[in-house]
Amino acid sequence: MGHKINDQWKISTMCVHGSGGYDKSTGSVGKPIYQTSTFAFESARAGAEIFLGEREGYVYTRISNPTQEAFEKEMAFLEGGEAALAFGSGMAAISGVIMALCKNGDNVVSSDTLYGGSHQLFTETLPRWDITVKEVDGTNCKNIVKAIDEKTRLIYIETPANPTLTLIDIAECAKIAKKHGIPLVVDNTFSTPYFQQPLKLGADIVVHSATKYIGGHGDTVAGVVVGHKEFIDNLRMSILRDMGGIISPLNAWLLVRGLKTLAIRMERHQANALKVAKYLQFHPKVKSVFYPGLTTHPQHALAKKQMSGFGGMVSFEVKGGRKAGETLMNAVELITLAVSLGDVDSLIEHPGSMTHSTYAPEDLEAVGITEGLVRLSVGIEDAEDIINDLSQALAQIN
């Protein structure tokens, strides 16, 4: 028999056991990979009814697939949402949400410190369809209120922000969104549902680059959206079906597998990140450290209020600007110089010239992405080894 869901389970247990137990058709404990494009109908009438939505079933993997559905079910379960929809990438998920909610002439109010790909979408691509995005300092919710007008169709925030680790009050933003009758969309990539659950704080839609911590091993590119069933159904049968930004069954299966170890990975990421942040905080060649788990973080109290943990991302500014940062990144031996984040391996990069190079120089400065800022995705290696690698690399800065 499959297990019964217990409302008293902690989220670490939920990650392992999920929402449904074994595969009902075969008894397989592990989720099967349905590596197929097309599904047969038992009759012409059955096929017509499935197309009309009068009967449950599968037609074509561009619309739905059992492996994809298994991943979606678990993400909705962990985020506390009614339904979820997987996409081929995080950017496909984000752009899908925007396209589902906006038409030409509409606008979005967004926080101003974002993943560089999101910023590029908002400032360069969406304007081609006459959809504008007003990026404001979301750490002060009054700025969001001031930016909303009659054409605003959603509020979009990223918290903790990439790469500065600034935080935005989700519950306060949710109140603003509800007052204006528009949805609040939260990018929860950095925290994952293990450390933060925006829907329970009043948000309407959650997006993830599942490439990161959800997969956790640097071998999958995917995105996912969680929200109300009505919205998700519309997103599937309009944007996903028509635009085609689908996830493969293999990648969906890798993400289902990744969720099994999400809790233990996030705990190790966090434990290591806190040790690394404390080490960097007192290093003579480090100007400042940004990590919500440090009591010196200006929004530490907010982090404790809306997060159950502080995650595995650390950003820090080295003295000596970009040249010093490049020396550091070229000198690491254990840590890998690469973009992306959330892998079991520690990854280091320079936001200003890499992940956030889509920002104009003056915009980088305005949101606190300095020339000397380094972003470190702290992996699950031994913390002492990570710190020793940073120590020898920092020692090479003149």
NORSUL-V194083 format. One record per residue. N is the residue number from 0. RES is the residue in one letter. SS is DSSP state (helix for helix, strand for strand, loop for the rest). Layout:
[[N RES SS] [N RES SS]]
This chain:
[[0 M loop] [1 G loop] [2 H loop] [3 K loop] [4 I loop] [5 N loop] [6 D loop] [7 Q loop] [8 W loop] [9 K loop] [10 I helix] [11 S helix] [12 T helix] [13 M helix] [14 C helix] [15 V helix] [16 H helix] [17 G loop] [18 S loop] [19 G loop] [20 G loop] [21 Y loop] [22 D loop] [23 K loop] [24 S loop] [25 T loop] [26 G loop] [27 S loop] [28 V loop] [29 G loop] [30 K loop] [31 P loop] [32 I loop] [33 Y loop] [34 Q loop] [35 T loop] [36 S loop] [37 T strand] [38 F loop] [39 A loop] [40 F loop] [41 E loop] [42 S loop] [43 A helix] [44 R helix] [45 A helix] [46 G helix] [47 A helix] [48 E helix] [49 I helix] [50 F helix] [51 L helix] [52 G loop] [53 E loop] [54 R loop] [55 E loop] [56 G loop] [57 Y loop] [58 V loop] [59 Y strand] [60 T loop] [61 R loop] [62 I loop] [63 S loop] [64 N loop] [65 P helix] [66 T helix] [67 Q helix] [68 E helix] [69 A helix] [70 F helix] [71 E helix] [72 K helix] [73 E helix] [74 M helix] [75 A helix] [76 F helix] [77 L helix] [78 E helix] [79 G loop] [80 G loop] [81 E loop] [82 A strand] [83 A strand] [84 L strand] [85 A strand] [86 F strand] [87 G loop] [88 S loop] [89 G helix] [90 M helix] [91 A helix] [92 A helix] [93 I helix] [94 S helix] [95 G helix] [96 V helix] [97 I helix] [98 M helix] [99 A helix] [100 L helix] [101 C loop] [102 K loop] [103 N loop] [104 G loop] [105 D loop] [106 N strand] [107 V strand] [108 V strand] [109 S strand] [110 S strand] [111 D loop] [112 T loop] [113 L loop] [114 Y loop] [115 G helix] [116 G helix] [117 S helix] [118 H helix] [119 Q helix] [120 L helix] [121 F helix] [122 T helix] [123 E helix] [124 T helix] [125 L helix] [126 P helix] [127 R helix] [128 W helix] [129 D loop] [130 I loop] [131 T strand] [132 V strand] [133 K strand] [134 E strand] [135 V strand] [136 D loop] [137 G loop] [138 T loop] [139 N loop] [140 C helix] [141 K helix] [142 N helix] [143 I helix] [144 V helix] [145 K helix] [146 A helix] [147 I loop] [148 D loop] [149 E loop] [150 K loop] [151 T strand] [152 R strand] [153 L strand] [154 I strand] [155 Y strand] [156 I strand] [157 E strand] [158 T loop] [159 P loop] [160 A loop] [161 N loop] [162 P loop] [163 T loop] [164 L loop] [165 T loop] [166 L loop] [167 I loop] [168 D loop] [169 I helix] [170 A helix] [171 E helix] [172 C helix] [173 A helix] [174 K helix] [175 I helix] [176 A helix] [177 K helix] [178 K helix] [179 H helix] [180 G loop] [181 I loop] [182 P strand] [183 L strand] [184 V strand] [185 V strand] [186 D strand] [187 N loop] [188 T loop] [189 F loop] [190 S loop] [191 T helix] [192 P helix] [193 Y helix] [194 F helix] [195 Q loop] [196 Q loop] [197 P helix] [198 L helix] [199 K helix] [200 L helix] [201 G loop] [202 A loop] [203 D loop] [204 I strand] [205 V strand] [206 V strand] [207 H strand] [208 S strand] [209 A loop] [210 T loop] [211 K loop] [212 Y loop] [213 I loop] [214 G loop] [215 G loop] [216 H loop] [217 G loop] [218 D loop] [219 T loop] [220 V loop] [221 A loop] [222 G strand] [223 V strand] [224 V strand] [225 V strand] [226 G strand] [227 H loop] [228 K helix] [229 E helix] [230 F helix] [231 I helix] [232 D helix] [233 N helix] [234 L helix] [235 R helix] [236 M helix] [237 S helix] [238 I helix] [239 L helix] [240 R helix] [241 D helix] [242 M helix] [243 G loop] [244 G loop] [245 I loop] [246 I loop] [247 S loop] [248 P helix] [249 L helix] [250 N helix] [251 A helix] [252 W helix] [253 L helix] [254 L helix] [255 V helix] [256 R helix] [257 G helix] [258 L helix] [259 K helix] [260 T loop] [261 L helix] [262 A helix] [263 I helix] [264 R helix] [265 M helix] [266 E helix] [267 R helix] [268 H helix] [269 Q helix] [270 A helix] [271 N helix] [272 A helix] [273 L helix] [274 K helix] [275 V helix] [276 A helix] [277 K helix] [278 Y helix] [279 L helix] [280 Q helix] [281 F loop] [282 H loop] [283 P loop] [284 K loop] [285 V strand] [286 K strand] [287 S strand] [288 V strand] [289 F strand] [290 Y loop] [291 P loop] [292 G loop] [293 L loop] [294 T loop] [295 T loop] [296 H loop] [297 P loop] [298 Q loop] [299 H helix] [300 A helix] [301 L helix] [302 A helix] [303 K helix] [304 K helix] [305 Q helix] [306 M loop] [307 S loop] [308 G loop] [309 F loop] [310 G loop] [311 G loop] [312 M strand] [313 V strand] [314 S strand] [315 F strand] [316 E strand] [317 V strand] [318 K loop] [319 G loop] [320 G helix] [321 R helix] [322 K helix] [323 A helix] [324 G helix] [325 E helix] [326 T helix] [327 L helix] [328 M helix] [329 N helix] [330 A helix] [331 V loop] [332 E loop] [333 L loop] [334 I loop] [335 T strand] [336 L strand] [337 A loop] [338 V loop] [339 S loop] [340 L loop] [341 G loop] [342 D loop] [343 V loop] [344 D loop] [345 S loop] [346 L strand] [347 I strand] [348 E strand] [349 H loop] [350 P loop] [351 G loop] [352 S loop] [353 M loop] [354 T loop] [355 H loop] [356 S loop] [357 T loop] [358 Y loop] [359 A loop] [360 P helix] [361 E helix] [362 D helix] [363 L helix] [364 E helix] [365 A helix] [366 V loop] [367 G loop] [368 I loop] [369 T loop] [370 E loop] [371 G loop] [372 L strand] [373 V strand] [374 R strand] [375 L strand] [376 S strand] [377 V loop] [378 G loop] [379 I loop] [380 E loop] [381 D loop] [382 A helix] [383 E helix] [384 D helix] [385 I helix] [386 I helix] [387 N helix] [388 D helix] [389 L helix] [390 S helix] [391 Q helix] [392 A helix] [393 L helix] [394 A loop] [395 Q loop] [396 I loop] [397 N loop]]
